């Protein structure tokens, strides 16, 4: 399975749509088989989503992500785990180990204390919701 993280300066970029690069991981039951850093091609959530789909990405671990990007990724069958920060290699390993603890996502405003589901993020934070929130759904995938 292929996972991607928005990537900037060795960390998970906290603004999905502004990431200059993505780190793409090929993960098998044995662990990470390959990790490559690729420059973002195109701009805007639709172009980035299509770029990731063309790379064979099946899930994205990210920090902040807007509703439009969530919908674009979901339409392409790409799951999203929002609220992830730090070193992407460590985050992928935590995902493999089952210890990844994404932060609660709110409006995507950078932690100003909001907790609503809104344009800036779906708010799921990995709680495993089976149904979407609001029109267009949550798109969080399988946590």
N, C-alpha and C positions, 0 to 999 in steps of 0.2 A: 504494500500500500504506500502511496506517496502522500507525504505531509509537506506543507509549506508554512513558513513564517515570514512576515514582512521583516526586512533586515536592514539595519543601519548601524555602523560603527560597532559591530560585534554583538549587538543586542537585538531583541525583538522590537522593531519600530512600533511605537504606540499609535501611529496614524496610518492605518491600512492603505488608504488612498494616496498617501504621500511617500510611501516607502520607495527609496531609490533602487532597492534590490529585494529579492526573496531568496531565502535559503530553503532548498528543496531536499527532503530526506526520503530515501527509499528504505522502508522498514518491512522486515519479514519477521516470522516468529523467532528467528535467531537474534534479532536486534537490527540496528542501523547497518545497512549494507553499503550505502553511499550517501554522501551529502555534497551538494553543489550550490554555489552562489551564482545567481543569474541576475542580470540587470533587468529592471522593469521595462517592459515594452508597452508603449502607449500610456495614456493618462485617463483618469476617471475610472469609476468602479466597474463599468461594463467592459472596458478594454482590459483592465487588470484581471478581471474574472475570466474573460475569454483566454487571456494569456496563460493563466494558471491551468485552465481546463486543457489547453493545447499541450501543456507539459505533463498531463496525466495526473495532476494533483486531485486527491480525493477528499482531503480535509485541510483546513487552515487553522493554525493556532495563532492568535493575534491579540493585541491589546485593545485599543479603541477601534470601533468599526461602525459605520453608519448604516441606517436602515436600507438605503439603496444598494449598498454593497452586499448586505446580507441577502437581499432578495435576488440580486444578480448571481451570487454564488449558488444559492439554493436552486435557481432555475437551471443551473448547469450540473446539479447533483453533487455539489461540493459542500461538505459539512463544515461548520464553523465552531471553534472553541474560543470565545472571546475572554478577555480579562487575564491574558497571560503576559508576563513581562520577564525581563532578564535575559540570560544566555539561552539561545535557541537549542543548543545541544543538550543542555541540562533539562529544558522543558520537554523535549522529545523523550529523553530517557525517563523522566518522571511519568510521562504519558504511558510509555511501555511498561513501567513498573506499577502503574495504577495509583501513583501517589500525587499526580498533578492536581493542584488546588487553584483553579482560576479565581480571580477576584470577582466580586459582584460587579456587574457592569450596569451603569446607569445611562445617563444622557451622553456620555462620551466627552464631558466637559473637562476632564482632567481631575476628577476627585473633589468637586465642590460640594459634596454632600447630597446630591440628588440621587434618588433611587427609583425613579419612574422608568417605564419602558418608553423610549422615545426615539427620535431621529438618530441620536448618536450611538445607540447600542440597544440590543434586545433585552439586556438585563438578566439573562438566564444564569450566567456565572457558573454553569456546569451543574445545575440542579436536576437535569434529566427530564425536563418538561416534555410530555408526549404530544402536546398540542400547541399550536402557535398562539401568540398574544396579538391582538389587534389585526387589522387587515394586512395580509402578506405574511403573517406568521413570524415565529421567532427564528427559525432556521438554524437552531443551535446544533442539530444533529444528534448523535448518539453518545451521550455522556454516561 
